[in-house]
Amino acid sequence: MFESIGLIAPAHRRQAGYRCFDGNAIKTLRFIQRARRLGILVRDVAKLLDLWRDCSQRRSQGNGGGA
């Protein structure tokens, strides 16, 4: 489900059909799971992930801002 709506990148599938996620995808899936347990709607989780990814991208480019 999360792959089809763009929350995580499509995972490689093994011959038996099982998904094989990388470390970043696992972190994202855990975040989604925790957020959903707290009652956060999927559309709001998507917004939070967008913010997190934007901040991460800025940090990697050296534009993290900060104090």
C-alpha positions in Angstrom: 0.0 0.0 0.0 2.7 2.5 1.0 4.6 1.9 -2.2 1.5 2.5 -4.4 0.8 5.9 -2.8 4.5 7.0 -2.9 5.4 7.0 0.8 8.2 4.6 0.1 10.1 3.6 -3.0 9.1 0.3 -4.6 11.1 -2.5 -3.0 13.1 -5.2 -4.8 11.2 -8.5 -4.7 12.9 -11.8 -4.2 12.1 -14.8 -6.3 9.5 -16.0 -3.8 7.8 -12.6 -4.0 9.0 -11.2 -0.6 10.0 -7.5 -0.5 13.6 -6.6 0.3 13.8 -3.1 1.8 16.9 -1.1 2.3 17.7 0.6 5.6 16.1 3.9 4.8 12.9 2.2 3.8 12.8 0.3 7.0 13.2 3.5 9.0 10.4 5.1 7.0 8.2 2.1 7.5 8.8 2.2 11.3 8.0 5.9 11.4 4.7 5.2 9.5 3.8 2.4 11.8 4.4 4.5 14.9 2.5 7.4 13.4 -0.5 5.2 12.5 -0.5 3.7 16.0 -0.8 7.3 17.3 -3.9 7.8 15.1 -2.2 10.0 12.5 -4.0 9.7 9.1 -2.0 8.4 6.2 -2.3 11.7 4.3 -0.8 13.5 7.3 2.0 11.0 7.6 2.8 11.8 4.0 3.0 15.5 4.9 5.3 14.7 7.8 7.5 12.5 5.6 7.8 15.3 3.0 8.9 17.7 5.7 11.5 15.2 7.0 12.8 14.5 3.5 13.1 18.2 2.8 15.0 18.9 6.0 17.3 15.9 5.3 18.0 17.1 1.8 18.8 20.6 3.0 21.2 19.2 5.6 23.0 17.1 3.0 23.4 20.2 0.9 24.8 22.2 3.8 21.7 24.4 4.0 20.4 23.1 7.3 20.0 26.6 8.8 20.0 26.1 12.6 21.2 28.5 15.3 
